[in-house]
Amino acid sequence: MKRLDIYDPAMCCSTGVCGPTVDPVLVRFATDVKWLQKQGAEAQRFNLSQNPAAFVENEKVKQALTEKGDFEIKQNMNAKPTSGTTSSSCGSDCGCH
């Protein structure tokens, strides 16, 4: 079984989908993660403000935080796939391509 660990920057809740102004990208991503889980993938999200121990326990994530701070996590979260590529959070049959 494939496993996907997602390290989110600090957000107010586990998905960032709350409050008076919701970022539609976060809504879409939360939906994509649920879709992956329904397909049998093991996908788990870690939020820096709610799960800081997970960030320290993963050596690569810990090193990125130490060297670049949470800015690196925020930058990777906002990265957009280049034209002609598929999102890593959905398959070719998801209908978004």
N, C-alpha and C positions, 0 to 999 in steps of 0.2 A: 504494500500500500504506500502511496506517495504521501509525503507530509509537507505542509507549508506552514512555516512560522512567520507571522507578520509582526513587525515591530513598529508600532505607531508612535508618533510624537505625543507629547502630553496633550490630552483632550479632557473635556469635562465628563465624558462617560466612555464606556468601552468601545463605542462605534463612532462617536463624534456626531451622531444623528440625534441631536436634542437642542433645546433652546429655541429662542424666537427666530433666528436665522440659520437655516440648515444648508450646508454646502451640498449641492446636488451630486458632486463627485463622491462625497462620503456616502450618500444614500446608495448610489450605484455600486460602490465598492462593497458595502455591507450586503447588498443583494447578491453580488457575485460570490462572496465568501459563502453565503448560505447555499447558493447553487452548487458550489464545489463540494460542500459537505453532503448535500443530497445525492451527489454523484459518487459518494464513497471516499472522497479525499479527506484526509485528516488535515484540517486547516484551523489554526489557532491564532488569535490576535492578542498581542500584548501592548498595553497602553502604558507609556512611561510614567504617567501620574498615578496609575492604579496598580501596575505590576512592575515596579522598579527592580525587584529581585531577578526577574526574567532577563532583564537587560545586562545585569552583572554576571549572571550564570553563563551566558553565551559569550565566549571569548572574542569572537569577531565583532559582535555588537558592542561589547564592553570596550574594545580597542577603538572602534569608531567614535564612541562617546568621549573617550579619554582624549583622543587626538583632535576631534573636530566638534565635539559638543552635540547637542540635539539639533543643530542647524543641518547636519548631514542627513538626519532622519527626515526632517521637514522637506529638504530638497528632493530626496528620493521619493517621498510620498507625492510630491507635486509633479514628478516627471511624467511626461506624456510619451506614449509609444510613437515611434517615427512612422511616417506614411508607409503602408504596406505591411506593417507588422501587426500581430494580434496581441491583445492584452494577456498578461500571464495569469489573469484571474478568470478567464473564460475560455471556452473551447471554440472551435470553428463552427460548431452547430448552435451557438448561443443566439445568433440572429443579430449581433451587433456589428458584423463585418460585411 
